[in-house]
Amino acid sequence: MQWIIFMLLLFISSMEMLTQNRWKKQASAGLLENCTGCVLCSEDNGCITCHHRLFLLIWRDGIRQYGMCVHTCPPGYFGVRGLEVNRCTKCRSPSCESCFSRDFCMKCKDKFYLYKGQCFRQCPPGTAAQPGTRECQETCEPGPWSEWSACTHESRTCGCKWGVETRVREVPEAAREEGTACPALLETRRCRMKKHCPGGEHRAAG
């Protein structure tokens, strides 16, 4: 009887060791769910290196560090391809949802506006918030008005009692971006013509 019990305990112990060895082998080969896509995988820290098309995403939980192989990096990260390993690198700004590089944001989180790769709660001076795109758009700031033009009627400066005069203002080259809303750049007003036409033509009644 004791012999049977001894053999049974030995069998159970052997099965436990076999199961542990098989788990370790699967982990190192990347066959477990938490090691999917791994070339090397740790029981405690997950993926260490990934297949060449995948990115290694590392995050912390307290003092522990975990790795996972992903096809695309999650929000708040961007992918950096390297010779030995491709990594998901975190955007520097916590208000950035998607970034091109560590310091250049492409999309901001809710309640933030994007301007020149940075995220702002309020758009900087000289820009206006665009709620649809969550971006800050530069406003059009024209230069000063020109002097009023000569008073004319149908391109003539004489022969009529009333005419029209105009003035314009220029927009700096930097503000001439497509979609930038500019205020009026030309104004006209009615004016009284004071010249007689050469040859003594009578002015028409206005």
C-alpha positions in Angstrom: 0.0 0.0 0.0 2.8 2.4 0.9 4.5 1.5 -2.3 1.4 2.5 -4.3 1.1 5.8 -2.5 4.8 6.5 -3.1 4.4 5.8 -6.8 1.3 8.0 -7.0 3.1 11.0 -5.4 6.1 10.5 -7.7 3.8 10.5 -10.7 2.0 13.7 -9.5 5.4 15.4 -8.9 6.6 14.4 -12.4 3.5 15.8 -14.0 3.9 19.2 -12.2 7.5 19.5 -13.4 6.5 18.5 -16.9 3.8 21.2 -16.9 6.1 23.9 -15.6 8.8 23.0 -18.2 6.2 23.1 -21.0 4.9 26.5 -19.8 8.4 27.9 -19.8 9.1 26.5 -23.2 5.9 28.0 -24.6 6.6 31.4 -23.0 10.1 31.6 -24.5 8.6 30.6 -27.9 5.9 33.3 -27.6 3.0 30.8 -27.7 1.1 32.0 -24.6 -1.5 34.7 -25.0 0.6 37.3 -23.1 3.6 36.5 -25.3 1.9 36.7 -28.7 4.4 38.0 -31.4 7.4 37.7 -29.0 10.7 36.4 -30.0 11.8 36.4 -26.4 9.4 36.4 -23.5 9.8 36.6 -19.7 7.4 35.0 -17.2 7.5 38.1 -15.1 7.9 40.9 -17.6 6.2 39.7 -20.8 7.7 40.4 -24.2 11.4 41.4 -24.4 11.8 41.4 -28.2 9.3 41.1 -31.0 9.1 39.9 -34.6 10.5 42.5 -37.0 7.2 43.9 -38.1 5.8 44.4 -34.6 6.4 47.2 -32.0 7.5 46.5 -28.5 5.1 48.4 -26.1 6.4 48.7 -22.5 4.3 50.0 -19.6 4.7 50.1 -15.9 2.4 48.8 -13.1 3.9 50.1 -9.9 7.5 49.0 -9.8 7.0 46.2 -12.3 7.5 46.6 -16.1 5.6 44.7 -18.8 6.2 44.3 -22.5 3.8 43.5 -25.3 4.2 43.1 -29.1 1.7 45.2 -31.1 1.0 45.9 -34.7 0.3 49.6 -34.1 1.1 51.7 -31.1 -1.8 52.9 -28.8 -3.0 56.5 -28.3 -0.3 58.6 -26.7 2.5 56.6 -28.3 4.3 56.7 -31.7 6.3 53.9 -33.4 10.1 54.1 -33.8 11.7 51.5 -36.0 15.2 50.4 -35.1 17.9 47.9 -36.3 17.3 45.5 -33.4 13.8 46.3 -32.1 10.9 48.5 -33.0 9.5 50.4 -30.0 6.4 52.3 -29.0 7.6 55.6 -27.5 5.4 57.8 -25.4 4.4 61.3 -26.5 6.0 63.9 -24.2 2.8 65.8 -23.7 0.1 64.1 -21.7 -2.6 66.1 -23.6 -1.4 64.5 -26.9 -3.4 61.6 -28.3 -1.3 60.9 -31.4 2.2 62.2 -32.2 4.7 62.2 -35.1 7.7 62.4 -32.8 8.2 62.7 -29.1 7.7 66.5 -29.2 5.4 67.0 -32.2 1.7 66.2 -31.7 -0.7 65.4 -34.6 -3.9 65.1 -32.6 -4.8 66.3 -29.1 -7.1 64.8 -26.5 -10.6 66.3 -25.9 -10.7 69.8 -24.5 -7.3 70.6 -26.2 -6.6 72.4 -29.5 -3.7 71.6 -31.8 -1.3 74.3 -33.0 2.1 73.8 -34.7 2.5 70.3 -33.1 1.5 71.4 -29.5 -1.7 71.1 -27.5 -3.4 74.1 -25.9 -6.5 74.5 -23.7 -6.9 77.9 -25.3 -5.6 78.9 -28.7 -2.7 81.4 -28.7 -3.1 85.0 -29.6 -3.5 85.6 -33.3 -5.3 82.3 -33.8 -8.9 81.1 -33.6 -10.3 77.8 -32.3 -11.8 75.5 -35.0 -14.2 73.2 -33.0 -14.6 70.8 -36.0 -10.9 69.9 -36.3 -9.8 70.8 -32.7 -7.1 73.0 -34.2 -6.0 76.6 -33.8 -6.1 78.5 -37.1 -4.1 81.6 -37.7 -6.3 84.6 -38.1 -5.9 87.0 -41.0 -4.4 90.3 -39.9 -4.4 92.7 -42.8 -2.1 95.7 -42.9 -3.3 99.4 -42.7 -5.7 100.9 -45.2 -4.4 102.7 -48.2 -5.4 106.3 -49.1 -8.8 106.7 -50.8 -8.5 106.6 -54.6 -9.6 109.4 -56.9 -13.3 109.8 -57.3 -14.4 108.1 -60.6 -17.5 107.1 -62.6 -17.1 104.3 -65.1 -13.3 104.9 -65.0 -13.6 108.6 -65.7 -12.7 111.3 -63.2 -15.0 113.9 -64.8 -18.4 114.4 -66.4 -20.6 113.3 -63.5 -21.7 114.7 -60.3 -21.2 111.6 -58.2 -18.7 108.8 -58.4 -17.1 106.1 -56.3 -13.7 106.0 -54.5 -12.0 102.9 -53.1 -9.3 101.9 -50.6 -7.5 98.6 -50.0 -5.3 96.9 -47.5 -2.8 94.0 -48.0 -2.5 90.7 -46.2 0.9 89.5 -45.2 2.2 86.4 -47.2 2.2 84.3 -44.0 -1.5 84.8 -43.5 -2.5 83.8 -47.0 -3.2 80.2 -46.1 -6.1 78.3 -47.6 -9.2 78.5 -45.4 -8.0 81.4 -43.4 -10.9 83.8 -42.9 -9.9 87.4 -43.7 -11.9 90.6 -43.0 -12.8 93.0 -45.8 -9.7 94.0 -47.9 -11.5 96.5 -50.0 -13.9 99.3 -49.2 -15.9 101.7 -51.5 -17.9 104.9 -50.8 -19.8 107.4 -52.8 -18.0 110.6 -53.5 -18.7 113.9 -55.3 -16.7 114.6 -58.5 -15.4 118.1 -58.9 -13.7 118.1 -62.3 -15.0 119.3 -65.6 -14.1 117.1 -68.5 -11.7 118.5 -71.1 -13.5 120.3 -74.0 -16.1 121.8 -71.7 -18.5 118.8 -71.5 -21.3 119.4 -69.1 -21.5 117.2 -66.0 -24.6 114.9 -65.9 -27.0 115.4 -63.1 -26.6 112.9 -60.3 
